[in-house]
Amino acid sequence: MHIPIAIVGAGLGGLTLARVLHLHGIAATIFEAEASADARPQGGLLDIHTYNGQLALKAAGLFEEFRKIILPGAEAQRVLDKHGNVLLDETDKGNGGRPEVPRGELRRILLESLPAGTIRWGHKVTAVSALGGGLHLVTFSDGSTVTTDVLVGADGAWSRVRPLLSKTTPAYVGTSFIETYLFDIDNRYKASAEAIGGCTLMAIAPGKGILGHREADGTMHTYVALNKPEDWIARIDFSNRTDALAIIAKEFDGWAPELTALITESETAPIPRAIYALPIEHRWDRIPGVTLVGDAAHLMSPFAGEGANLAMYDGSELGKAIADHPGDVETALIAYEKDLFSRSAAAAAEADRNLKLFFNDRAPQSAVELFTNYQAVT
């Protein structure tokens, strides 16, 4: 089977690309490994920026739908020290600069905007290969194949498409997250709820932190951050919830109990999330008929808040470039990648800088200064 434009991955970047192409009358097919849109939870909140994520949603004709899912007040954030002392307490300015929305709801809007049949669920890519002349062969786990004139890797950190363009693989940045959840926090964990404040919590010390945000249903979604070797995290048996939480909590001895409760009282099994990144200046030479969007192109730590924003913006920019160059895919891809490399390098440098500031020897004061300086220029 031949598919003119094949997108691997139904994340935010791939969906935005397909939507923008659809608005320009260009058909594309998304191949997604997961069995359905509801195969797994879609994560917590995303702050969507005026200068990239919101522009992508406007290009996709979905900005008004996006506005309907914004959580009022969710831009509020608070920085604490390990004793629970409040060092910075910002309220939601309500100016729409970085409004928070549930990732799952944002994905739903994009999914519902596409024609039926655009996404082929349950199509896990196992191999991709070049056939020459910009044509590529995509092989799936069930043995089926398609050929395509334009292959777009929107398939995340461990992209199957990336090796066609780049031999570079993501590297561990030295920090791991462990996810925990508390439910109905205002009624059941009042001390913790008071410490957290309005929405986003950042309790930080050198080499570690307890970060998290409130979700719309009263859930506290926490990311326990530790600067530890990758094999230290790997040795923890996370299938044993009690022991795993005890090992993690021990790293926070002496912290305020309302903060450590976000670890010890977790109502779900802790989930390890080692953080990886591609090099800041990651780029590749132009290869006919193939390109990347989102984490497949520029995986970075979450400390600039740009991952989802850049993925959607990549998708919208690539879609517009293809529409602007009918019949000349290579010119479109050259134009897209020229801007992609510069914007992703700038964001990756910011993410790398912020990660180091958060957990350096001056934490939490270094984080307070970061946010104070950010306020001064916005």
N, C-alpha and C positions, 0 to 999 in steps of 0.2 A: 504494500500500500504506500502511496506517495502523499505526503502532507507538505504543502508549500511552506508553512511556518509552524514549526514544532517548538513548544515551550515545555521544558522539563521542570516541574514543580509548581504547585498551586498555592504558594505562599503569597504574601502581599505584593511582591514585585512581579511575579508571573501573572497574577490576576489583573494588576493595573495595566500591564502591557497588553494583555488580551482585550481589556475593556477599551483602551485608547484606540487600538487597531480596529475594533468593532465599530467605534464611532466614526471612523474614517472609511468604513465599508470594506475592511480588509479582514478576511477570516484567518483565524489561528486556532490551533488545537493544543490544549494543555494536557500533558501526561503526568499523573500524580500517583505515587506509590501507595498512598493510603487508600483504604477501601471506600471511604466516604468523607463528606465534609465534617461529620461528627465522630470520626474515628478516635480522636483524642482531644483533651482540653487544649484551648488555644492560648493559655497564659493570662497574664494580668492586664495592667493598664499600660497604655502607650501615650506619650506626649507628642502631639503632632504639630510640627513647626510651620510657621507662616512662610518660610523661605524655601521649603522643599516639599514636605509631606502634604501641606495644604494646597500648594500649587499643583501637585500631582492629582489630587482629588478634584480640583477645578478642571484640569485637562480631561479627567475621566467623566466629567459631568455629574459628579456625586457630592459636590460640596454641601448642598443643602441637606442631603441625607446624612452626611457626616455631622453637621451641626446638631442634628436631632439626638445623637448618641453621646454628646459631650456631657461629662459629669460636672455639674456646677460645684465650685469650691475645691476641685481635686488638684489644682495647681499649688495648694498650700504645702509647705514643707518645713521641716524642723530638724536642726542639727543638735545632737546631745553629746555630752561626754559619757564615759562609761559609768559614771555615778548617777546619770539621769538628769544632770544639770542642763538647762536649755541655753545653748550658746547662740542660736539663730532661730527665729520664728517668723516665717514669711507667710502672709495670708495670700489667698488667690486674688490677684489684681483684677481679674475679670476682663482683661483686655484681649483675650483670645490668642495671645502670642504662642503659648504652648499648651493648649487645652488637652486634658486627659480623656481618653476613650477606652472602653474595653476592647482588647485585641480581637476577641471573638466576634463582637458586633461589627467591627470594622471589616473583618473578613467576610462576614455575612452580606454586608452591603455590596461588596465587590462580587461575590458569588452570584447574588441575585440579579446583578446587572448584565450578566453574560447570557447569550442565547443557549437554549438547551442543547446539550451534546458537545459544548465547547471543551468540557473537562472529561477526560477518560480516567476514571478512578481505577485503582487497583493495577496500575501499570508501572511497576517498578523497573527502572532502567538498570540493566546489568552491564551493558557495554555500548560504547559509541565509537564509530570509526569513520575516517574520511574516505570517500570514494573518488575524490578528484573533482576539479571544476566547481568547488563550493558545495558539492552534494555530500550528505552524510547519512550513514546507516545507524539507526537506533535499535538496540535489541532489548527485549523485556524478559522478565523472569519466567514468563510462561512460554518462552521460545519464539513469540511473534516478533516481527520487525516492521519498521517503517523507514522510508527514505524521506529526506527533507532538503529543501533549498536553503532554509534559514533555520538554524538550530540555536536556541537560546537556553543557556543554563541558568535557571532560576531555582536551583536545587540546593542552595544553602552551603553550610560550612564544608561539608565533605562531598562536594559536587562531583558527579560522574562526568560532567561535561568539561570542567576546568582543565583536566589533563590534555585535552586537545590543544589548549592554548598555552598552558603554563605548567612547569614541573614543580612549582612551589606548592607546599602544603602548609596548613595552619600549624602554628607552634603554641605551646602552652605559655601563658603570660605570667604564670607564677601565682595566680589568684584563683581560688575556687569558691563557688557559691554552693550552699546547701539550702534547699527550699523547705520551708515549713508553713503550716497554716493553722490559724485559730479562727473559729467560727463564732458569730454572734458576740463579738469582742466587747461591745459596750455594756452588755448585760452580764457576761460571764467572766470577764477579765478586766474589771474596772480600773485597776491600778495601771495595767499595761495600756489600756485605752487612753487614759489621761496623759500618760507619758508620750504616746504617739502623736497626739494632737489631731489636726484636721485631716491630713491625708498621708503625706510621705514622711517617713522617719529615716534619719541617718544618724545612728549612734556609732561613733568611730573612735578608734585608738590605733596606735602604730601596728600595722600588720594585720588588722582585723576590724570587723564591724558587724553591726546588726542593722540591715537596711530593709525597708519594706514599705508597703502602701496599703491603705484601706481600699477595699473594693465595694461596689455599690450595695451588695447584700449584707454588709457588716462583717465580711471576712477580712482578716489580716493576713496578707500574703508576704512572707518574710524571706529575705535572702541573707543567710548568715555567710559573711565573707571572711576567708582566711587566706593569708599568704603562706602557703605550704607547698612543699614539693608534690608533684603529681602522684608519686607513688605513696605518699602519706595518705592522701584521700583514697587511693585505690585499695589500700589495705583495710579500710573500714567495711564491715559487713552491713550494708544499709538495709538488707532484708530483715535484720534484727533491730527493730525500731528502738527498743529500750537501750540497748548497748550503744547503738550508733549515736543517739541523742546524748547519752552520757559522755561519750568521747568528745563530741563537739562542744557540749556545755562546759567541760573541764577547761577548755581554752579561754573561757570567759569567767573564770573564778575571780571574785572580787567585784564583779559588775553588779549594778543595781538589780534586785530581784524582778522588778517590773519589766526589765529588759531581757533578762535570761529566761523569763517565762515564755518568751516568744520561741525559745528553743525547747525547753524542758516540757512544756505543756502542748507541744505540737499534736494536733489531732489527726495528722496523716503521717505516713512513713516519710522520713526525710529523703529528699531527692538530690543527689550530687550533680552539680553543673560546673565542671571544669571550664575555664574560660580560655579560648584560643583566639588567635589573630593571625592574619596574613601580614606580611611586611607592609609598613606604612606606604611605601612607594610601589606597591604591587602593580604590575602592568605586563602586557604581553605584546608581541608583534602581531600585526594583522594577519589573520588566517581566514581565507574566503569562506563565507557562509556560516560563521559561528561567532557567538559572543556571549557575555555573561551579564547578569544583573544581581543586585543585592549582595548577600553574604558570599555567594559563589565568586563574586568579583573582588570584594573588599571586606572580608570578615574583620571585625574589630571588637574591642571590649565594649560593654554597654555604657561606659562612663562619659560618653558625649551625648547619649540619647538619640543617636543618629541612625541606628541600624534599620528600623522599619521605615523611617522617613526617606532614607537614601534608596531603599529597595523600591518604594513606590515611585520616587522621583526618577530613578533609573528606568523603570518600566514605562513611565509616561514619556520621558525624553526619547527612548528608543522607539516607542510607538509613533511619536511625531516625526522622528527622523525617517522612518520607513515610509510613512505617508507622504512626506515632503519630497521623496525621491522615487516616484513610481518607476518600477522597472530597472532600478539601479541600486540594488541592495548594498553593494560594496561601498558606494559613496555614502549611503546612509550609515553604515556601520563605522566607517572612518570618522564621520562627523560626531556620532554618538560617543565613540571611545575617546576621542580627543578631550571632550569635556568631562567624561566619566573619570579619567585618570586624575585630573587636577582636583575635582571636587572631592573624590574619595580620599586622596592623599591628605587634604586639609582636614577632613573629618577624622581620619585615622590618627593623625598627629595629635589632634585635640583629645581623642579618647585615650591615647597612650599617656599624654601629659596628665590628664585628670585622674587616671587610675593610680599613677605614682603619687600624686598630691593627696589623694584620699587616705592612703595608708602609710605615708612616710613617717619619719621620726617626729614630725611636728603635728601630726594628727591628734585631735580634730581641728586644731586652729587652722591648719592648712586648708581644710575644706571650707571653713567659715570664710576665710579670705577669698577663696575661689568664688563662692556665691556672692560675696559682697562686691567683688570686682565685676562680676557678671551683671549685677544690678546697676552698677555705675555706668555701664555702656549700653544698656537697653532701656 
